[in-house]
Amino acid sequence: MSTSHIPRAGLVLLGLLSIGWGFNWPIMKVVIAEIPRWIFRGDSILLASVGLFGIAWLSGQSLKVPAGRWRQLLAMASCNIVGWNMFAIYGVSLLPSGRAAILGYTMPIWSALLSAWFLNDRLTLRRLIGLMLGMGGMALLIGTEFEKLGSAPFGVIFMLVAAIFWAGGLVIYKRDPLPMPITALTAWQTLLGGIPIALSGHALESVEWGRVSFWPMFGFWYNVFVGLLFCYWAWNKLVQMVPASVSSLGSLIIPVVGVFSGMIFLNEAPRWQDFAALVLVLTAIATVLLPARQPA
């Protein structure tokens, strides 16, 4: 699929996904101030899976997993749900939310490399330029935090490992797409990934839900309905609609939203690097998504 044939619905999904996941980075920091990390992720993922199964059933979609595809489904759930969520939640607990978002969204680097290796995806000049511009924007933002990163190496490591897991899940799907409706596929991933997280959480941690204050509880339910139920469905739908490298590079807008929402909700002061990075990342997305000029 060429970038000139990206459906308009894909661009709409990309915009909604950027807002939904971008705002979720500072929201997660608010939640884990009062709700333990494993319980937060496990319970919210399982609740989202119930909603996704309900939507799939009401839509008349088949919930049956094709014969011989359980191993692939488990691998996708392990990467997209367990690996990404648990490493990311530890990373965001150790780093500023905006910086954690930036490190998490180094995912396009790993995705582009893994796609070229396993999927034989061609890294066109436009995509390489877009990748360099986007990563240049991220480098600007990370550059202002080198001292903080140096004092929190585990946070950096957690976020980079999370990014690799996410990229791996994307490539596992693209290598041999599961012939399932997207909502049913997302529901199964969240269920299979959420069960071990929730069981581990309630075995290792405890929470008194009645003592959780308004904003952490709001953030918990935001994660259920927006960060997980909608955004996971939208991400998997986007992966089906466009090439892996396009969906990965297009998602570079999400950490920009994460940085600026962190400024709004967590009172982080904007610097010139933040605005310069925004320009670079938006230019990167335009390079990847705008149609190439046709020869006369």
URPEFEN-V936526 format. One line per field, one symbol per residue. burial: 1 if it has 16 or more other ideal C-beta (glycine too) atoms within 10 Angstrom, else 0. A space follows every 50 residues. Layout:
BEGIN
burial: ???
END
This chain:
BEGIN
burial: 00100100010011001101111111111111011111111111111110 11101100001000100000011001111111111111111111111111 11111111111101100010100000100110111011011100100010 01001101111111111111111100010101111111111111111101 10000000000100010011011101111111111111101111111111 1111111111111010010000110011011111101110000000
END
